Amino acid sequence: MGSDSAPGPELAAAAQAYGRWGEPLTLTGPRRLLENRVDSSAFEVADAPEILEMTDKPAEAARQKPRSSMAVGMDLLKRGVADAFVTAGNTGGAMATALFKLGRIPGVKRPALGPVFPVRSGSTVVVDIGANVECKPEYLLQFAIMGSIYAELVLNRPNPRVGLLSTGEEEGKGNDLVRQTAPLLKAADLNFIGNLEPKDLYAGMADVVVTDGFTGNVFLKTSEAVAALLVDWLRTEIRASPISAAGGWLARPAFRRVSRLLDPSEYGAVPLLGVDGLVFIGHGRSTDRALVNAIRVAREAVSAGLLQALRQRLAVALAGVAG
C-alpha cells in the first residue's frame, strides 16, 4: 500500500517477479482489497488493515498504527518469516517503523540510505541521501563501513574505494564535519581515497561516497532534476528540424540506452543500512517495473548474505575503532 498508485503497481510487480523467479511473495495490506486480486497459489496476503499515509508523522504512525502494511511486513522480517521487505511508501515512516520494529544492528548509531548512482565506470553507492540531516563524524565513519560492505557483496566490488564528498579534493577542504571525518576514514580499515568533488563521483573514481543526509539529499534531487532536464532538451532539439529529427531517429537505440541508465526505476529501491533487517525503500512514484527491480535488488542482498555480513563485520570494525 506504499506507492502513489497503490496497490496497482505492487500487484503487477509481484506477478512479474513471481513469473521471473518463481519464489513466493507475501503481500502486506488490507485483505479485503487484495484477496480477490491475487493468485492464492502464488502469493500469501498478510492482513494489514491500517495504512500509513504520506501525511502521517512517521514516529507517531510507527507506534499508533501497529497493523499498517509496513509494520506487518517488518514483523514478518523480525520473526524470520520473510528475508527482506520492499516498500514504496513514506521514507520517514519506513525508517521509523524499522527502528521501532527491528532496531539497529548493535553498535550502529544511525541507519542510512545508500542508493546506487549511475557513473562513468558503472555505479557508485552514495551514503547517506536523507535519513540523517544532522550528522557527526562517527556517523559518517559508520556510513562508510556499511556502504563498503554493501558495495563489496551486492555490487561485487572487492576492496571498494571510499571517498568523502567535499568542496575540494585537497585534504583540509570542506566544512567542519568533512575535516573531522577525513582522519577517521583514513585511520579505519577502509580503502579511503580522500575527498571527492561531485565531478569525481560521476567520473567513477569511487565505489562508495560518504556524506551527510542533508547534502546527500540535495545532491540526489539535483542529479535527478538535471538528468530530466537534459533528456527534455535533447527531445526538443531533435525535433527542431527535419535533419536533426532524422539523425535522432537513427540514434534512437543509443538514446534509449542512456535514458535507461538515467532512469531511477532501473535501480528499484534504496537499502536502509544499519537496521537489523533487510529493508528496501522505493520512490512513491514507483511503477511496476521499478518495484520488480526493487525485488531484484532485495533478492541479491539476501543471496549475498548482506545482513549477516553487516552484523559480523560491523562488530569487528566498530570494536577496532573503539580500541
Order of alpha helices (4+ residues) and beta strands (2+ residues): alpha-beta-alpha-beta-alpha-alpha-beta-alpha-beta-beta-beta-alpha-beta-alpha-beta-alpha-beta-alpha-alpha-alpha-beta-beta-alpha-alpha
